[in-house]
Amino acid sequence: MVDVPAAMDPHLEVLRSRADGSLIMGASRLTGRYWTGSLWHFQDPSVAPHVEQCTAGVQTEAGVADLQLINDHQLIVASDSGAVEMWQLSEDGEAFQTLWYSYAHDNTVHTVSVAADSNTAVSGGADASIKIWDLETKLAMRTLKAHTGTIWSISCNPLDKHVFLSCAQDGRALLWDTRKEKPACNVGKGFIGSVPTCITWSAHRQTDVTIGCETGEVMMFELRDQSQPVHRWRPHTRTVHRLAFSPQETCWLASVSDDCDVVVTSLQTDPNIVYQNSDHTDMVRGVSWSPAGQQLLSCGWDTKVLFHKLSGVDRPSPTQQMDCNLLNGEAASRKPDQ
């Protein structure tokens, strides 16, 4: 291993599982005069975040806000410095190399997503602008401006490279189609009563969009009929930071939040909490399913990486189902049995 940082940055922001089951993780050190960050590869995810057992690690010049895998050896990173960076992991998995970076944004980049063709990426951040990147030419091909506040989350459609979602501090979630003269239209207009902080496509139907909010509420909309949400519930008491659907149980949605909880909700019928864990002691920032979908990984500002096994999870009882539903605007107070 070459130039591995001596210590793990304390604020674990994001993790992604590779196809072989290994783990890529981004971290930040958001203390002191200068914020720094780092990227890590753990061939065995169970040893994360122990530096002495990592397969590769590298210091970055600023904190890592988000990262997405382009393929098994390349990744794109959203940086606190305002840069979008492309990195490569060596074939043996023991070294990171920076391929290029660009300061096209005027402020922190909070989110990045890779399009279906793997040749295009979309980024957004505190400058309220969206950049569309050509990963081959390393250039921002287009700048889109419709939001008026910090862009917290972008999610590219897994089937159509021209379509993506965004949500921002201005209280709006938008559906984009870059082939259109007016590429943006509202999602969930009139129903999102707080700031939407994360957004994703549903795994089992590509016309469904799921949004997490700063109130801890999560809602799903069917794009062809937005007269009312398909589902609306409150699994958390504070800001929802990330959402992830299971690749195996496609109706299972994992959510993590500033309330330190990791929650899995079944959306097969009405929203049912099938798993909830409160072992994190600080805000939970990252979540990722293992390739087979049997394990869920989470990370947070407590410098912990936790493993959640759901292979033996039963359907919740009617009482647990009632707790998951949004009742009188209150979050569920009872947690399912661990």
C-alpha positions in Angstrom: 0.0 0.0 0.0 1.2 3.5 -0.9 0.7 6.7 1.0 -2.0 5.4 3.3 -3.2 8.0 5.8 -2.0 7.3 9.4 -5.5 7.7 10.8 -9.2 7.5 9.7 -10.9 10.8 9.3 -13.7 10.8 11.9 -16.7 11.9 9.8 -17.6 8.9 7.6 -19.7 10.3 4.9 -20.4 7.7 2.2 -19.8 4.1 1.4 -20.4 2.0 -1.8 -20.3 -1.8 -2.2 -18.4 -3.0 -5.3 -19.6 -6.0 -7.4 -17.1 -8.3 -5.6 -18.4 -7.3 -2.2 -15.5 -5.1 -1.2 -16.1 -1.6 0.1 -15.2 1.9 -1.1 -15.6 4.6 1.6 -15.3 8.4 1.7 -14.5 10.3 4.9 -13.9 13.9 6.1 -12.2 15.7 8.9 -14.5 18.6 9.5 -12.6 20.2 12.4 -9.8 22.7 12.7 -8.8 25.5 10.3 -8.6 23.2 7.2 -11.0 20.5 6.3 -9.5 17.4 4.7 -10.8 14.1 3.6 -9.8 10.6 2.5 -10.8 7.6 0.3 -10.6 4.0 1.4 -10.9 0.5 0.0 -11.6 -2.5 2.2 -11.4 -5.8 0.4 -13.0 -7.3 3.6 -15.8 -4.8 4.6 -16.0 -6.4 8.0 -12.7 -4.8 9.1 -13.8 -1.3 8.2 -13.0 1.3 9.4 -9.7 0.0 10.9 -6.8 1.7 9.0 -4.3 -1.0 9.6 -6.5 -3.5 7.8 -7.5 -1.4 4.8 -6.5 -2.5 1.3 -5.9 1.1 0.1 -6.3 4.6 1.3 -5.5 8.1 0.1 -5.7 11.6 1.5 -7.8 14.1 -0.4 -7.4 17.9 -0.3 -10.9 18.5 1.1 -13.8 16.6 2.6 -15.6 13.9 0.6 -19.3 14.8 0.4 -20.4 12.0 -2.0 -19.0 9.4 -4.3 -20.4 7.1 -7.0 -18.9 4.1 -8.7 -18.5 4.5 -12.5 -17.4 0.9 -12.8 -15.5 -1.5 -10.5 -12.2 0.5 -10.7 -13.3 4.1 -11.3 -15.2 6.5 -9.1 -16.4 10.1 -9.2 -16.2 12.2 -6.0 -18.0 15.3 -4.9 -15.7 17.5 -2.8 -16.2 20.1 -0.1 -13.6 22.2 -2.1 -16.1 22.7 -5.0 -14.3 20.1 -7.1 -15.6 17.1 -9.0 -12.9 14.5 -9.0 -12.4 11.2 -10.9 -10.3 8.5 -9.2 -9.1 5.0 -10.2 -8.5 2.0 -8.0 -5.7 -0.2 -9.2 -6.4 -3.7 -10.5 -5.1 -5.2 -7.3 -7.1 -2.8 -5.2 -4.1 -1.5 -3.3 -3.8 2.1 -4.6 -5.9 5.1 -5.6 -4.9 7.4 -8.4 -6.5 10.7 -9.3 -7.3 10.8 -13.0 -8.7 14.4 -13.2 -10.5 17.1 -11.3 -12.4 20.3 -12.1 -13.5 23.3 -10.1 -16.6 24.0 -12.3 -18.8 24.6 -9.2 -18.4 27.9 -7.2 -19.0 26.2 -3.8 -19.2 22.8 -2.1 -20.4 19.9 -4.3 -22.8 17.9 -2.2 -24.0 15.3 -4.6 -22.9 13.4 -7.7 -24.6 10.6 -9.8 -23.5 8.5 -12.8 -25.9 8.2 -15.8 -27.0 4.9 -17.3 -24.4 5.0 -20.1 -21.5 5.4 -17.5 -20.1 8.1 -19.8 -22.0 10.9 -18.2 -22.3 12.2 -14.6 -24.4 14.9 -13.0 -23.3 17.0 -10.0 -24.9 19.7 -7.8 -24.1 21.7 -4.7 -24.2 24.9 -2.7 -24.0 27.1 -5.7 -27.5 25.9 -6.7 -26.3 24.8 -10.1 -26.3 21.4 -11.8 -23.3 20.4 -14.0 -23.5 17.6 -16.6 -20.1 16.0 -17.2 -18.6 14.1 -20.1 -16.4 11.6 -18.3 -14.3 11.0 -21.5 -13.5 14.6 -22.3 -13.4 15.5 -18.6 -15.5 18.6 -19.3 -18.7 20.0 -17.9 -20.9 20.0 -21.0 -23.8 21.9 -19.6 -24.9 23.9 -16.7 -28.6 23.9 -15.5 -30.1 26.4 -13.2 -33.7 25.9 -11.8 -33.1 25.6 -8.1 -32.6 28.7 -5.9 -30.9 26.9 -3.0 -28.3 24.3 -2.1 -28.8 21.1 -4.1 -28.6 18.2 -1.7 -29.2 15.2 -3.9 -29.2 14.1 -7.5 -30.2 10.7 -8.8 -29.7 9.6 -12.5 -32.3 7.3 -14.0 -30.8 3.8 -14.2 -32.2 3.2 -17.7 -32.3 6.6 -19.5 -29.1 8.7 -19.6 -31.0 11.9 -20.3 -33.2 11.7 -17.2 -32.4 12.5 -13.6 -33.9 13.8 -10.3 -32.8 16.6 -8.0 -33.9 18.1 -4.7 -32.7 21.3 -3.0 -33.0 23.7 0.0 -35.6 25.7 -2.0 -38.1 23.0 -1.0 -38.5 21.6 -4.5 -37.9 18.2 -6.1 -37.4 18.3 -9.9 -37.5 15.7 -12.7 -35.1 16.6 -15.5 -35.1 15.5 -19.1 -32.2 17.1 -21.0 -33.7 16.5 -24.4 -36.5 19.0 -23.7 -36.4 22.7 -24.3 -37.6 23.2 -20.7 -35.9 20.3 -19.1 -37.2 20.6 -15.5 -40.6 19.9 -14.0 -41.8 19.6 -10.4 -42.2 16.3 -8.5 -44.6 16.2 -5.5 -45.6 19.9 -5.8 -48.0 20.8 -3.0 -47.1 17.8 -0.9 -43.5 18.4 0.1 -44.0 20.7 3.1 -40.3 20.8 4.2 -36.9 20.7 2.6 -36.3 17.5 0.6 -32.8 16.3 1.4 -32.4 13.1 -0.6 -34.1 11.5 -3.6 -33.9 8.3 -5.5 -35.6 6.1 -8.1 -37.5 3.1 -6.8 -36.0 -0.2 -7.6 -39.1 -2.2 -8.7 -40.7 0.5 -10.9 -38.9 3.3 -12.7 -41.9 5.6 -12.7 -41.8 5.8 -8.9 -39.7 8.4 -7.1 -38.9 8.4 -3.4 -38.0 11.5 -1.4 -36.6 12.0 2.1 -37.1 15.2 4.0 -35.5 17.2 6.8 -38.5 16.4 9.1 -37.7 12.7 8.9 -40.6 12.1 6.5 -40.3 9.9 3.4 -42.8 9.9 0.5 -43.2 8.1 -2.8 -44.7 9.5 -5.9 -45.8 7.9 -9.2 -44.7 10.3 -11.9 -47.7 9.6 -14.2 -50.2 10.5 -11.4 -49.0 13.0 -8.7 -52.4 13.8 -7.4 -51.3 12.3 -4.1 -48.3 10.3 -2.8 -48.3 6.6 -3.3 -46.8 6.3 0.2 -46.1 8.8 3.0 -44.7 7.9 6.4 -42.2 9.1 8.9 -39.5 6.6 9.9 -37.2 9.2 11.4 -37.3 12.2 13.8 -34.6 14.2 12.1 -33.2 14.9 8.6 -33.1 11.8 6.3 -29.7 11.8 4.7 -29.7 8.9 2.2 -32.1 6.3 0.8 -31.2 3.0 -0.8 -33.4 0.2 -2.2 -32.3 -3.4 -1.8 -31.1 -5.2 -5.0 -32.7 -8.4 -3.8 -35.9 -7.4 -2.0 -36.8 -4.5 -4.3 -39.6 -3.3 -2.1 -37.2 -2.8 0.9 -36.0 0.8 1.4 -33.1 1.6 3.7 -33.0 5.1 5.1 -30.4 6.8 7.4 -30.8 9.9 9.3 -29.3 12.5 11.7 -31.4 10.8 14.4 -28.7 8.1 14.5 -31.1 5.4 13.2 -30.9 2.9 10.4 -34.3 1.9 9.2 -35.5 -0.6 6.6 -39.1 -0.2 5.4 -41.1 -2.7 3.3 -43.2 -1.0 0.6 -44.8 -4.2 -0.6 -48.2 -2.8 0.5 -48.5 -0.1 3.1 -45.1 1.1 4.6 -44.0 -1.4 7.3 -40.8 -1.1 9.3 -39.0 -4.4 9.1 -35.8 -3.4 10.7 -34.5 -0.5 12.9 -31.2 -0.1 14.6 -29.9 2.7 16.9 -26.3 1.6 17.5 -24.8 4.6 15.9 -24.0 7.4 18.4 -23.9 10.3 15.9 -25.5 11.2 12.6 -25.7 8.4 10.1 -24.5 9.6 6.7 -23.9 6.6 4.5 -25.8 3.4 3.6 -25.2 0.7 1.0 -26.5 -2.8 0.4 -24.2 -5.7 -0.3 -24.3 -6.9 -3.9 -26.6 -9.9 -3.0 -28.8 -7.7 -0.8 -28.4 -9.9 2.3 -26.4 -7.3 4.2 -26.8 -3.6 4.8 -23.8 -1.4 5.7 -24.0 2.1 7.3 -21.5 4.7 8.4 -21.7 7.9 10.3 -20.0 10.7 12.1 -19.3 8.4 15.1 -16.5 6.8 12.9 -18.4 3.5 12.9 -19.2 1.1 10.0 -22.1 -1.2 11.1 -23.3 -4.3 9.4 -27.0 -5.1 9.5 -28.1 -8.7 8.6 -31.7 -8.9 7.3 -31.8 -12.4 5.9 -33.9 -13.7 8.9 -36.1 -10.6 9.2 -39.8 -11.5 9.5 -42.7 -9.3 8.4 -43.7 -6.8 11.1 -46.7 -7.3 13.4 -49.8 -5.1 12.9 -48.6 -3.0 15.9 -45.3 -2.4 14.1 -47.1 -1.5 10.9 -49.2 1.0 12.8 -46.0 2.6 14.2 -44.6 3.1 10.8 -47.5 5.0 9.4 -47.6 8.7 9.8 -50.2 9.3 12.5 -51.1 12.8 13.5 -47.8 14.1 12.2 -45.8 12.1 14.8 -42.9 9.8 14.2 -43.1 6.2 15.3 -42.2 5.9 19.0 -42.0 2.2 19.3 -39.1 0.3 17.6 -39.5 -3.2 16.2 -37.8 -5.9 18.1 -34.1 -6.3 17.2 
